[in-house]
Amino acid sequence: MLNATSLILIFSALLFLLGAVMTLAGVVILTMRAASSDVRTLAVQTSKLAQKGISYEITGLVGHAADLLEAMNQLVRTTQGIGLFLTVLGVILMATASWLVLQVFGKNA
């Protein structure tokens, strides 16, 4: 039968595990997704497109290429924000779970 102490311990373990998974996901997003090769390739191709637009004096093409570069910049910043949010939230969850365990075992010791 579960008593209050074991239930809090199980809850703390699950909270810590969830925090660890969130922290790991945030770090993976920060390291892998923010600077992916697809984004870099698209940026290189867009800059080449803009240069061709300038050399052929096609102002619409240059404007749209600049808009595309700005959208990619926003995409990278959003991805970095999500990764940072997940990392910080995961650390907070792990710290809360640790504090909860210390509170339970500090009273029982």
C-alpha positions in Angstrom: 0.0 0.0 0.0 1.2 3.5 -0.8 1.7 6.0 1.9 2.2 9.7 1.5 6.0 9.6 1.5 6.2 6.9 -1.2 3.7 8.7 -3.3 5.6 12.0 -3.1 8.8 10.1 -3.9 7.2 8.5 -7.0 5.9 11.9 -8.1 9.3 13.5 -7.5 11.0 10.8 -9.6 8.6 11.3 -12.5 9.0 15.0 -12.2 12.8 14.7 -12.3 12.6 12.3 -15.3 10.3 14.7 -17.2 12.7 17.6 -16.4 15.7 15.5 -17.7 13.9 14.7 -20.9 12.9 18.3 -21.5 16.5 19.5 -20.8 17.9 16.9 -23.2 15.4 17.9 -25.9 16.2 21.6 -25.4 20.0 20.9 -25.7 19.4 18.8 -28.8 17.3 21.5 -30.4 19.9 24.2 -29.6 22.7 22.2 -31.0 21.2 20.4 -34.0 18.2 22.4 -35.2 19.2 26.0 -34.9 22.1 25.6 -37.3 20.9 22.8 -39.5 22.4 22.3 -42.9 19.1 22.9 -44.7 18.9 26.4 -43.3 22.5 27.1 -44.3 21.9 25.8 -47.8 18.8 27.8 -48.2 20.6 31.0 -47.0 23.4 30.4 -49.5 21.1 29.8 -52.4 19.0 32.9 -51.5 22.0 35.1 -51.4 23.1 33.8 -54.8 19.6 34.5 -56.1 19.7 38.0 -54.7 23.1 38.6 -56.4 21.7 37.5 -59.7 18.7 39.8 -59.2 21.0 42.7 -58.6 23.2 41.9 -61.7 20.1 41.6 -63.9 18.4 44.6 -62.3 15.3 42.7 -61.2 14.2 44.6 -58.1 11.3 42.4 -57.3 13.6 39.3 -57.1 16.0 41.1 -54.7 13.1 42.2 -52.5 11.7 38.8 -52.2 15.1 37.2 -51.6 15.6 39.7 -48.7 12.2 38.8 -47.3 13.1 35.1 -47.5 16.4 35.8 -45.6 14.5 37.7 -42.9 12.0 34.8 -42.6 14.8 32.3 -42.2 16.4 34.5 -39.6 13.1 34.6 -37.6 12.9 30.8 -37.9 16.4 30.3 -36.4 15.6 32.7 -33.6 12.3 31.0 -32.8 14.0 27.6 -32.8 16.7 28.9 -30.4 14.0 30.3 -28.2 12.2 27.0 -28.0 15.4 25.1 -27.2 16.3 27.6 -24.5 12.8 27.5 -23.0 12.8 23.7 -22.9 16.3 23.6 -21.3 15.4 26.2 -18.6 12.0 24.5 -17.8 13.7 21.1 -17.6 16.3 22.4 -15.1 13.5 24.0 -13.1 11.5 20.8 -13.0 14.6 18.8 -11.9 15.4 21.4 -9.2 11.8 21.3 -7.9 11.8 17.5 -7.8 15.1 17.5 -5.9 13.8 20.1 -3.4 10.6 18.1 -2.9 12.7 14.9 -2.1 14.9 16.9 0.3 11.8 18.3 2.1 10.3 14.8 2.5 13.5 13.1 3.7 14.6 16.1 5.7 11.4 15.7 7.9 11.8 12.0 8.2 15.5 11.9 9.1 
